[in-house]
Amino acid sequence: MDQARAVDSRSGLLTQHGLQRVVTYSRAYTLVPTYECFNRCTYCNFRVDPGHSPWLSLEDVAQQLPTLRRQGVCEVLVLSGEVAPHSPRRDDWFRHIYQICALALEAGLLPHTNAGPLSRDEMAQLRQVNVSMGLMVEQVTPKLLDTVHRHAPSKRPEVRLQQLAWAGELKIPFTTGLLLGLGESEADWVESLRAIATIQTRYGHIQEVILQPHSPGQQQLQPGMALDEAALVRAVQLAKEYLPPDVNLQIPPNLVSHQGLLDCLTAGARDLGGISPVDEVNPDYDHPTLESLEDAIAPSGWHLQPRLPIYPQYDPWLPDPLRSLVKTWRNSLNNL
């Protein structure tokens, strides 16, 4: 019997009513140009001190990329620690990131860069070699600047919100999100969601908002408690309430239990982000396999569906060479 088909307003993907509900994900691989970072967030399990992380060589990148393509990876997440904006090494750092993205494109892969706050000119340049970009807002309350972000200049809320606005002006499909459990309140969550919603209403470029629970790791400077899963579900409910309906809600599947994931899906989350072998931000938490995720959600009527790091409605924003590559990838997904 034929089933009615409709476009999901959050993902832009086709779902079949009466059969299975769709949860999207991207087949991704993370490349880290450098782990060095001039910020010192107390909860970070990623950074090392400046000068103590050799930069990923372009030769190594060029050798890895063909293998990734053959393995079915579509998204290359270029995730970098931050060189200070006025450092004499900033230009070299930015050029290195740009070259990694260009190599990914040459290999037929789709780059998505998250390298901390960038200047407007840096964003405009990276737009030429990225199908989408991202930056977590984390929280807009300034009180965290006296605690976990005391030694993190780029975590100032106005800096991160300016990044979202510039991305909108430049028509860059964008991912942002909240980091939950840093010492903020539920009222702070609402304030952060409202700030994102205001920018989205103006520009319409935010594809996804990640709701990421703080998950303690072995390398963080100060110990912290994991966010309770009931609180995460509450955050999903608030995001549904305060964000525009065209913004997809993403939950990192390796940071929640199977039941917690199902509860988040019931509350309105619809995406699992990039699934890759290693979570560089939370290295103590391995990603589950696609098979184990499917097994966990299928009994409740959910079905995993791959997506690209750019949603279909944003394809016309891309420069022509990137648009052609995305079209090729989209045709291959449609034929699965």
Secondary structure, DSSP 8 states (H G I E B T S, - for coil): ----EEE-TTT--EEETTTBEEEEEEEEEEE-S--B-S---TT-SS-B-TTSS----HHHHHHHHHHHHHTT--EEEEE-----TT-TTHHHHHHHHHHHHHHHHHTT-EEEEE-S---HHHHHHHGGG-SEEE---B---GGGGGTTTTT-GGG-HHHHHHHHHHHHHTT--EEEEEEE-SS--HHHHHHHHHHHHHHHHHH--EEEEEEEE----TT-SS------HHHHHHHHHHHHHHS-TTSEEE--GGGS-HHHHHHHHHHT--EEEEE-S--SSSTTS----HHHHHHHHGGGTEEEEE--SS-GGGGGGS-HHHHHHHHHHHHHHHT-
